[in-house]
Amino acid sequence: MQLQPKRARRCVLSVPGSSEKMMAKAAAIEVDQVLLDLEDAVAPNAKEAARHKVVEALNTLDWCAKTRCVRINDTQTQWCHDDIIEVVMAAGHNLDTIMLTKTKSPADVQFLHLLLDQLELKLELSKRIGIECLIEDVEGLMNVEDIAASSDRLEAMTFGMGDYSASQQMHLESVGSTGDYPPDIWHYPRYKMTIACRAFGLDSVDGPYADFNDLPAMNRESKHALTLGMSGKWAIHPSQVETAQTTFSPDDKVLATARKQKAAYEQALKEGLGAINVDGVMVDAASIRMLQNTLDRADLMGL
């Protein structure tokens, strides 16, 4: 199996592919990943023109984002195959991943995988384009484990609250809200998708919070996602980027403590000790495995 590169995804900033102005602005933003959207953010009669604008943006703009992704229309639409072919043919060398909208089954992913195989062979591309899946309906959530295992191009899955809530006929006022349901209404789908992701070495990304003026709520939802083991959160407005990037970055004090505990534990192992006391905290093999996640994230982010 060929493994895709690991990438930081603390924040994925979504930008309409039909707006040259917004894409130019997004190119200058320090964010882990930018998502150029050809699906919901683009009207049906503007999709063909948006493809050309996305290609132009990928090929000409100086992107601060380390990962450039294009969100295509789903496999049940008339736009899907043209999205893939036209974007990859014209800008494949400047594209890192493709996000497959409304992924419902492994067959959706395998269709994209095989088409990318053919295009990369034809174009003699030097790098392999990754796949990201958007889980946003009940069928996709039911099949999420099989989807996670469906392709070695797969790098990440994102939970899309908006279409998911419509698919389940949930009664909510806006995307990402919790309505009047007392617990966290998104706990189960977030948890289920994240378990599937981690079982197959994928990143798990939380979906958007629609009220981009409510940064405290964005912060709260980002913290909930982080606690569950998710890698980052989708932003729909530049104002949300800093909140997500900060929340999913290891705290300086936490990172320093993790490094100190690991160094002390490695020294203890050399002395034949299996568990030690570091500043009043018991450190053993299990706790080292937990803090190693923090250290790995910090390395990925260059911290």
C-alpha positions, 0 to 999 in steps of 0.5 A: 500500500502506498501511503499518502503524506501526513498533513496538518489540518488544524483549519480547512478554509472553504472558498467559493470557486466562482469568486476570483476575489475571495480566492485571491484573498484566501491565498494570502491567509496563513492556514493549513489547508484551503478548499476551493469549492465547486459544489454548494458555493457555486450555482448550477449555471456557474459551475463550468466557469468556476472550474476555469477560475479554480484552475487559474487560481491554482496555477497563478496565485501564491498560496500560503496554505500548505495543502490545496484542495478542490471540492468537487460535485458528488458522483450522482451529478452531471458535473462530477467527472468534468470537475475531476478531469478538467481540474486535474488536466489543467492544474494537477501539478498544483493540486494536493487533494480532491474532496469528494462531496456526499460520499455514500459508499466505497464505490464513490471513492473507488471511482475517483481513485481509478480516474485519478490513476488514469489521469496521473498516468496520462499526465505523468504527474510526479506526485499522487493526488490524495482523496478526502471524503465529506460524510454528510448524509445518513447513508455515508455515516452508516458506511463510514468504516467501509469508506475509510478502508476503500482507498490508499489515496484517502487522507481525511474525512470531514463531517458535514453538519448541514446536509447531514442534518437535512438527511436525518430530517433534524430540526435546526436553525443553522448549520452547526447549531445544536438546537434544543437538544440537551447533550451535544447533538453531533457527538455520535456522528463525530465520534463514529467518523473519528473512530473510523478515521483513526482505525485507518490512519486518516485525519478526521475534520469537523464541519463548519459553524455557520455563524462566523460572527460567533467566535466563542461558539466556534471556539467551543465547537473546535474544543469539542472536536479536539477532545474527541480526537479530531484533527481540525475544523472547517472554516467558512470565513477568514475570521474563523481561521485563527480560532481553529488554528490556535485550538488545534495547536498544542499549548506551549506549556502542554508541549513543554510538559510532554517533552519533559515527561518523554525525556524523563521516561526514556531515561528511566527505561535505560535504568530499568524503570517502567513507571516514574514520577515527574513533577508529581505525575505518574508517567508510564507506557500508557501515558507516553502513548497518549502524549506522543499524539501531542508530540507528533502533532507538534512535529507536523506543525513545525512547533 
